[in-house]
C-alpha cells in the first residue's frame, strides 16, 4: 500500500488546476484526487476549472499566419545577405566595395519605384492569393518600421493591407476610392520616419 | 500526437534550422506560431504589438536554434523566449501591473457551484482572465492554454516551483471570485 503525501488545504487548492489539465503525476496526483473524491465542493471546483480550461482552449485566435512567416523570411534573408557581405568583405578591393554599395543603392531605388501590375489579384508572399478590392497603392516602409507602427498608420488612414511584404519589402494597400487613395499617398509620402515611398498601383483598381 | 513525439519532431526541426534550413523554420513556425501568439496577446492585450513580439521571438529562435541543448522540452524553451520578450516589453514601456492584489487572509470562499455555471460562458472567463495581474495571468495561461505542469511553468518564468504554485493559488481564487460575481451581476 502506498503512502500518500500529506497536503494542506492550500496545497490541494494550488494543485487542483494541474489535476484539471492532467499534468499532475504520481503520489501528488493520487493525494489530490483522494481529496477531491472526499469533498463535493472540490469536485465542483475541479469541474469549474476544467470548464474554464475548455473555454480558453476553444477560443479562436487571429495570429499573423502567412503574413508573419513572409515577414520573417524577408528578415532572415536580409540577415543572411548582410552576413554574406561581411564574410566576403576582406577579400574584396575597395573598388568592389564601392560597386557593391552602388548596386545596393540602385536596388533600394528600384524597390521604391516598383509598380505592382498584377491587376485585381495580388500574390501573397506566403504563396496564397486573395482578391483585392478598392484602389491599390504600393508602399515601401523604412526597414526598421514595426508592424504595430505600420498597422496603426493604416488604420488612421482607412487603408487595408491586401498583400505583402514581398521579398523586396513592398506592401500592397487598398483604399476605398481614388480620392482617399490619392490623399493617403500624399500623407504617407510625408511620413519620412516610417515610409520610404508610396505610389498608386498601376491598374490596381 | 503525444507530447513526446511532438517534442521529438520540434527538436528535429531545430537541428535542421541550426544548419540553415528555412523549410524547417517554416514548419516550426506553423507548429508553434498560434500558441506562442496566444500567450503573447493574452499578456499584452494588443494584437499589433503582439505581432511584433512574435516576430522577435521567431527571429531569436532562428538565430539560436543551434544553441538548444535539449535540457528542457522545446515548447518550454520557446515559451521562455516569449516570456522574456514580453517582460522586456513591459520594462520598456514602464508597465507596472498592480491589479488584483489580494489580502493575505481571505476568509470568504467562492461558491464553487456558481463558478461552475459562470465558467461555462466564454465571455465571463475572458473578462475574469483579463482582470488578473500579469504574473497570475501568465501562470493560468500556460496551465490552461498550453497544459503545462507547474514545473514547466516555473522553467518558463525562471522562478521556483513554489512561486508558481502560490501564483496559481491566488489566480484561481481571484478567478473564482470574479466568476461568481459575474454570475451574480447577470442574474440581477
HADDOCK unambig.tbl for C-alpha pairs under 7 A between the chains (distance, minus, plus):
assign (segid A and resid 13 and name CA) (segid B and resid 169 and name CA) 6.30 0.50 0.50
assign (segid A and resid 14 and name CA) (segid B and resid 165 and name CA) 5.49 0.50 0.50
assign (segid A and resid 14 and name CA) (segid B and resid 166 and name CA) 6.82 0.50 0.50
assign (segid A and resid 14 and name CA) (segid B and resid 168 and name CA) 5.88 0.50 0.50
assign (segid A and resid 14 and name CA) (segid B and resid 169 and name CA) 4.34 0.50 0.50
assign (segid A and resid 18 and name CA) (segid B and resid 149 and name CA) 6.46 0.50 0.50
assign (segid A and resid 21 and name CA) (segid B and resid 143 and name CA) 6.90 0.50 0.50
assign (segid A and resid 21 and name CA) (segid B and resid 144 and name CA) 6.52 0.50 0.50
assign (segid A and resid 21 and name CA) (segid B and resid 147 and name CA) 5.50 0.50 0.50
assign (segid A and resid 23 and name CA) (segid B and resid 148 and name CA) 6.89 0.50 0.50
assign (segid A and resid 23 and name CA) (segid B and resid 149 and name CA) 5.19 0.50 0.50
assign (segid A and resid 41 and name CA) (segid B and resid 112 and name CA) 6.31 0.50 0.50
assign (segid A and resid 44 and name CA) (segid B and resid 112 and name CA) 5.55 0.50 0.50
assign (segid A and resid 44 and name CA) (segid B and resid 113 and name CA) 6.07 0.50 0.50
assign (segid A and resid 44 and name CA) (segid B and resid 116 and name CA) 6.73 0.50 0.50
assign (segid A and resid 45 and name CA) (segid B and resid 112 and name CA) 5.09 0.50 0.50
assign (segid A and resid 45 and name CA) (segid B and resid 116 and name CA) 6.98 0.50 0.50
assign (segid A and resid 47 and name CA) (segid B and resid 116 and name CA) 6.52 0.50 0.50
assign (segid A and resid 48 and name CA) (segid B and resid 115 and name CA) 6.07 0.50 0.50
assign (segid A and resid 48 and name CA) (segid B and resid 116 and name CA) 4.06 0.50 0.50
assign (segid A and resid 48 and name CA) (segid B and resid 119 and name CA) 5.86 0.50 0.50
assign (segid A and resid 51 and name CA) (segid B and resid 119 and name CA) 5.86 0.50 0.50
assign (segid A and resid 51 and name CA) (segid B and resid 120 and name CA) 5.88 0.50 0.50
assign (segid A and resid 52 and name CA) (segid B and resid 119 and name CA) 5.12 0.50 0.50
assign (segid A and resid 52 and name CA) (segid B and resid 120 and name CA) 6.78 0.50 0.50
assign (segid A and resid 52 and name CA) (segid B and resid 125 and name CA) 6.48 0.50 0.50
assign (segid A and resid 53 and name CA) (segid B and resid 144 and name CA) 5.02 0.50 0.50
assign (segid A and resid 53 and name CA) (segid B and resid 145 and name CA) 6.98 0.50 0.50
assign (segid A and resid 55 and name CA) (segid B and resid 122 and name CA) 5.52 0.50 0.50
assign (segid A and resid 56 and name CA) (segid B and resid 145 and name CA) 6.31 0.50 0.50
assign (segid A and resid 57 and name CA) (segid B and resid 145 and name CA) 5.53 0.50 0.50
assign (segid A and resid 61 and name CA) (segid B and resid 38 and name CA) 6.53 0.50 0.50
assign (segid A and resid 63 and name CA) (segid B and resid 34 and name CA) 6.04 0.50 0.50
assign (segid A and resid 63 and name CA) (segid B and resid 37 and name CA) 6.28 0.50 0.50
assign (segid A and resid 64 and name CA) (segid B and resid 51 and name CA) 6.47 0.50 0.50
assign (segid A and resid 68 and name CA) (segid B and resid 55 and name CA) 6.95 0.50 0.50
assign (segid A and resid 72 and name CA) (segid B and resid 55 and name CA) 6.65 0.50 0.50
assign (segid A and resid 72 and name CA) (segid B and resid 59 and name CA) 6.90 0.50 0.50
assign (segid A and resid 146 and name CA) (segid B and resid 52 and name CA) 6.49 0.50 0.50
assign (segid A and resid 147 and name CA) (segid B and resid 48 and name CA) 6.46 0.50 0.50
assign (segid A and resid 147 and name CA) (segid B and resid 51 and name CA) 6.78 0.50 0.50
assign (segid A and resid 147 and name CA) (segid B and resid 52 and name CA) 5.81 0.50 0.50
assign (segid A and resid 148 and name CA) (segid B and resid 48 and name CA) 4.60 0.50 0.50
assign (segid A and resid 148 and name CA) (segid B and resid 49 and name CA) 5.23 0.50 0.50
assign (segid A and resid 148 and name CA) (segid B and resid 52 and name CA) 6.75 0.50 0.50
assign (segid A and resid 151 and name CA) (segid B and resid 48 and name CA) 6.96 0.50 0.50
